[in-house]
Every structure is written in C-alpha cells, then in structure tokens.
Amino acid sequence: MYGKEEQRRLFDLSKRLLLQAPDPVNALDASAMAAELRETIIYHEWRYYTLNDPVVSDFEYDMLYKKLQAVEARFPDLVTPESPTQRVSSDLTEEFALVEHLTPMLSLDNSYDAADLASFDERIKNYLGLPADLDIEYCVEPKFDGGTIALVYENDQITRAATRGNGALGDEITPNIRTLRSVPLRAEFSKFGIAKAELRGEAIIRKDVFVKMNEQRAADDLPLFANPRNAATGGLRTKDPSETSSRRIEAFVYQLGYAVDANGNSAFGLLKSHDGTIDLLGNLGFKIPQKSTDGGERRVCRNIAEVAAFCNEWQAKREQYAYEIDGMVVKANSLELQQRAGSTAHHPRWAIAFKFKAKQATTKLLHVEFQVGKIGSITPVAKLEPVALAGVTVSSVSLHNEDFIRNKDLRLGDTVLVERAGDVIPYIVKPMEELRDGSEREIAFPTNCPVCQSLLVRAEDEAAWRCENPDCEAQLLQRMIYHVSKHAMDIDGFGESQIERFYRLGWLRNIADIYRLDYEAIAKLEGFGEKSATNLRKAIGKAKQNPIHRLLHSLSIHHLGIKASKILAAEIENVMDLQGWDGERFRQIKDIGPVVTANVIRFFQHEKNVGLLREMESLGVNFTQTEDDRPKAVSADAPLAGKTILFTGTLAKMGRKEAQAKAEAAGAKNISAVSGNLDYLIVGEDAGSKLKKAKELGTVTILTEDEFLTLVDG
Ligand code: IVH
C-alpha cells in the first residue's frame, strides 16, 4: 500500500511534526499542518492495526493524534469526515452477536505530565464556572492494559457480558465471561435499590501467570502469546469458553456506567462519589482496584497536585505491580460534579488518562562493540543513539551473537525499534527496513579476539564465536568477576568494580590472587578505609570455607553449571580427585554428559589450571567435600523411592518448583517428558498434551495434585 520512499517520507515527516511543529497561528498554516498530521497518523494506523508492526512508539502516535485534535479544536472547519479523529475504533468480528451498551462506552483523553493534568483540572473549573483556586477531589486508579468488558446485571443476576466494540455496540461474550471466577454470577444490587446495572471493567492476566502459561505452551509446543493483553483479549473472543477459562483471566471493575431501579428511574441517587461506588462494587464481590493510603493502587487525592504525585509514584513502580498497566486514570470523585461536567462525543470531561512513558522507541544503531566473556565467548553489543524508554535512557543493548544479527538483518546506521518490557533488559525488536536509504552497512563480525588478537573459533553446535586463548586478559578479568559473584563463591561486598580496580592496580591477575590480597593496602585506598577492608577480609575468609560444589562452579569451566557441579561434588572427596579421572569414570555418573566430561578433563589437563588450584588450596581455600556437598540420603522405603515423576498443568496448592522438591524428597526423580520411563504424571488444572500422551501410553500412573500430596505426606 505504501512504497518504501513514501514510508520514509512519512516517517521523517512524523519526526519533524513531533519535534518542531509550532502551533499554527492562521487558518492557512493550520490547514497544511492538519493535512500533514492526518496523512502521517493514517500511515501509522496502517502500520499498527493492519500490519501489526508499528514504526513509532505508542507515545509518539498519541502525540501526533493529540496535535491533530488540538488543531481541529482550534479550527473546527478543518475537520474532515475521514480525519483519524472522526473514526470510532472497533474490534467487531462477525462471529459474535452484537449488543447495544446501555450507555455508550466512551474513551479517555490522554495526559503525560503534571502540566497536562493541571490544564485538565483548569478546564473542568472553566467549564463549570468554578473558582480557579478551588481544589477538586479526584480518585485515581490504574489504567489496566487488558480487554475492556461491560457486564449487565438484572435482578441480581448477570444477564449479559460484552466487549467494548465500537463503544456503542459490542460483541456478546456472556458464556466466556461466566467462566471468569472474579466475575460474580450473582450480586445483590437490589440491596441498594438497583434493579439493572451495567459495569465496566478490564479482563487481564497477571504477569507471573502469563510467564508460566507461556512456559507451559513452549513445553507443549504451542505458539507463544505476545503479551498478557493479547492472551486476555484472545481468550475473551474465543468460541470455546473452556479455552477462556484455561487462560486464568481476571476481571477488574472500575466503573458503574448505568444503574436504574425497578421503575426504570436512575438509581445513582444514593451514590455520592466514584470512590464510594467502587467500594460498593467491591462489597458486592467484584474485583476492584484496592484502596490504601500507602502503596495501594487506588487513591482519593485532595487536589490535582496530589494526583500528579500519585501518578508519578506509580510510573516509577509500575514494573513491580502484578498486572500490566499503561497509565493511571484520574476521575473527579464527586458524582454530582461528573454529572454537571458531562461528556464530549468522545470522552467524559471529568476524567483523563495519565499515560506512562513509552516502552518502545525507535533510534539509530551507531556501531557495534565486541565484548569478551569469561570463557571467551564474544558478545556483540549495539551502541545506540541515546533514547528515553520507560523512564531510563538506553544507549547500549546486547545483540547476543552473530545469528541474532543475521536473523534480524541488522545493519550499521539502521533505525531500530527498541523495547523494554517488565523487568526485562532492553532489546532490539527489529530494524526498520523501510527507512533504509542505502547508506547502511553490514555488521562485520571480527575474525580475531578484540583484546588478545587470537583467532576466533565457532563450534558447530554453538551460537557464540570464542577466543580460545586461556590467558586472554579479558577472559581472566571476567573469570575473576564471575568467581566472586553470587552464583559462584558469593563473596559479599566484592563486585565487578572492585575487581576491575584491583586488576588495574596490578593486584589481581588470576583467581588465586583474590586469596592473597593485601588488606592494609586496600584500607589505604580512597573510598575503602579500615572497616571496608576488614569486611572484605571476613567475606573472603568465609568464602574459603565454601562447599566444593561452589568452588567447582566458580572455575568457569564451560557448561559446568551449578547442577553438574553439585553432582560432581557429591562424587569426590577432594577437588583434585578429578585430576585422575578419565572419561570412563565420568560415564559412571548419571546426568553428567559427554560435553561436561570433555571440558572438565581438558581443564585438569592444563598444567596452568592445576597450578592455580594448588595455589588456592595453599592459600586456605577448602578443597574437601563438606556435608553440604554430600547427597541427601533417601531411604529405600521413601514413598516414591526410585520412581520417575512429571508435573503438568497448573497446580493449585503449590508452585512447580515446590512440587518437584517434594517429589525429590520422597525419593522420586523429576523428568521432563512423557515416555515409557515415566512412572507418575501429576496433573494440575488445564493439563494438555502430556496428559493425553500418558493416557495413550497406558503405563503411567496419573494422579491429581491432592492424590500426590496424600502419597508423599501420608
Ligand atoms: S474509565 C467514562 N478506568 O482505558 C470512563 N478506563 O480509553 C471511561 N481502562 O479501553 C473509562 N483502566 O477500558 C477507566 N481504571 C480505568 C481503566 C480504564 C483501563 C481502559 C478502558 C478503555 C480505555 C479508556
């Protein structure tokens, strides 16, 4: 539909409009600007809705949209019927029956900062002719990022549920909504004189539930959901209510849109405030944003300044919240004031959305740096033109490996889409191919180590290129950093920056040096002092006593993870025993594969490594098996002794990890697939293909979670 040239022009045009477009002063300028805004917005809508592939962030789109709204508001003659502002959004499909909402479901105007909020407050007072210094009370709650729903209750029964649709008409999805446990099928509205009510709310999936659901889908070889919102809206619009049920969707209600008594007269009379209405809905059994004066998600604020502070507080902690939210919704608390302020055709005058900072943005890929890891793996890191993303400035992101670069076809000079979601570190979603002008250059992967210059090699089955020089300075440094880290020797208060500092001072060349530091010299360093030096000495002294599985893992032997280190530690009296082991000896140990075997053997063949270990031992590092290293004995009469077990579906009473630990304590071994080797399959809610396969096999004992608990706990 749009050619490459055309797309580049529209993209540049939107950037220009965003950056420098001044407010037009005369109708002629305004007309030109409105035309430019319209064509860019229509383009971005096509990218977003038709292609599912936006080239600007939601924030940038909103800004363009707002600019157009502002111009059209100032020069109403410029509004055309095909202007994006005149479109009513719709998610209708033909599969569901259409129903009319009892009152139209409006959308919300947007704000982005304290100044926007202040002008919203001012607008209300202006409109209602209230004094400018009057404090309006607002109720603020999260703007849930899920699927909007409308629920109708008649004579205390749920009679209908629908999607938002185009605001006037929605899809009827009653059977699906009835499966959501957070939606009461019956609620005593009649107690409050309400015979018929329509509630608005949001269907949403908890972030942690979403992650587990996708893990399960991956295990079952099903396609993954892109995000919790898609999983929720998709779940609402399926023709199979059991599918809706399996997605563990929850529904928050945040608005009473319609309420009449038995005679059809308004039943809002008893209700005074939005906050009180929400509490009432909570009392009727609905899931509502919880109120709390400290840390809660809903708050009544005395004035707009308090609103701004609360919104900013939530912007900072949105990632910690259990649900995806894309902003806060600010509502005048007094229902009487709401009534008087009324609505425009699009949105209520008494409410506004405060949108959080974008999580996606576009920026330029300037160049690529190649970093050397502790086992010599080369990681390409993209250096970006700094860009603001969900409250932080991003200028550097990992590109993982060469395949990542090739699969995404990234090039130097590309405009790239960067995303930062949840606690996830920022990553490049993709290059904007349509914005290339031919000046982009291929990213050349180095053939030699950027630090020691030795030739890089790439094993057939590995993603990374590696520097194989064990004396490479970059590797030595990374290995020391890893050695002291939480996962390895866990030396409290000793981290990357101290290691780097001591390394630059020439005090550290290898991991043995960590155990011969001169604490008097450290105490004299700027920023250290006696106390810190003493603390470091104590922490290192403590680490010397570590169980040997930590030591084994801390050596950065390729593929020797924590689990394999524990298995090996359980088999040896002393770390140096491994020096005499051959392949045959390793083969006798279950769960130690040929790759780990080869790497451990190679490590101990290297004289330098053995020398390093001997040094560490002489410096007092523990080399002998401790109680913690010995396998926990399981008696032969443990309830699941010698059995294999697998959990599938969602467990109700415990997490997957906890269940597996319980099984292990009862003597069982957790395995990951259904096969003839499997003794027990424990099925939680929504078990899928694994249950089916186990049934087909006919040799597996299938237990419910409760049966499993009875078996192991007696
Ligand atoms: S109030 C008349 N409150 O945001 C009041 N909406 O454009 C209109 N949304 O899709 C809605 N959380 O479903 C309201 N706490 C909240 C909300 C909320 C999410 C959604 C709403 C609609 C959009 C508003």
Residues whose N, C-alpha, C, O or C-beta is under 5 A from the ligand:
A	BS01	IVH	L106 S107 L108 E141 P142 K143 F144 T148 G201 E202 Y254 Q255 V329 P348
